[in-house]
């Protein structure tokens, strides 16, 4: 089980968009990851990255 996802994070650390770039084989795992990330809050972006907001991050999730 593995999936890859791309997130867009606003300057305040909120996930504003998520795009599954490589779905996992388990639908339950996929839904759990997407649900968790939709509720995630990160810290404010550093000042040097705020002009690039929303900031894109790629994640590879392996349980």
C-alpha positions as CSV (number, residue, x, y, z in Angstrom):
1,X,0.0,0.0,0.0
2,X,1.4,3.3,-1.0
3,X,-0.1,6.5,-2.5
4,X,1.2,9.8,-3.7
5,X,-0.6,13.1,-3.2
6,X,0.0,16.8,-3.9
7,X,-1.2,19.4,-1.5
8,X,-1.6,23.1,-1.8
9,X,-1.2,25.0,1.4
10,X,-2.2,28.6,2.0
11,X,-0.1,31.1,3.8
12,X,-1.8,30.2,7.1
13,X,-1.0,26.5,6.9
14,X,-4.5,25.3,5.8
15,X,-4.7,22.6,3.1
16,X,-6.8,24.3,0.3
17,X,-6.4,21.6,-2.4
18,X,-5.4,18.0,-2.5
19,X,-4.8,16.0,-5.7
20,X,-4.2,12.2,-5.7
21,X,-1.3,11.7,-8.2
22,X,-0.9,7.9,-7.6
23,X,-3.9,6.2,-5.9
24,X,-3.3,3.3,-3.5
25,X,-4.6,-0.2,-4.0
26,X,-6.8,0.1,-0.8
27,X,-9.8,2.4,-1.0
28,X,-10.1,2.4,2.8
29,X,-6.5,3.6,3.2
30,X,-6.9,6.2,0.5
31,X,-10.0,7.6,2.1
32,X,-8.4,7.6,5.5
33,X,-5.4,9.6,4.2
34,X,-7.5,12.1,2.3
35,X,-9.8,12.6,5.2
36,X,-6.9,13.2,7.6
37,X,-5.2,15.6,5.3
38,X,-8.4,17.6,4.7
39,X,-8.4,18.3,8.5
40,X,-4.7,18.9,8.8
41,X,-3.4,22.3,9.9
42,X,0.3,23.2,9.4
43,X,2.1,26.3,10.8
44,X,2.2,29.5,8.9
45,X,4.4,29.5,5.8
46,X,7.8,31.1,6.3
47,X,7.9,34.7,5.1
48,X,10.1,33.6,2.2
49,X,7.4,31.3,0.8
50,X,4.3,33.4,1.4
51,X,4.6,35.1,-2.0
52,X,4.3,31.7,-3.5
53,X,1.1,30.8,-1.7
54,X,-0.7,28.5,-2.2
55,X,2.5,26.4,-1.8
56,X,2.5,22.9,-3.3
57,X,3.9,19.9,-1.4
58,X,4.2,16.3,-2.7
59,X,3.8,13.5,-0.2
60,X,4.4,9.8,-0.5
61,X,2.3,7.9,2.1
62,X,3.3,4.4,3.2
63,X,1.6,2.8,6.2
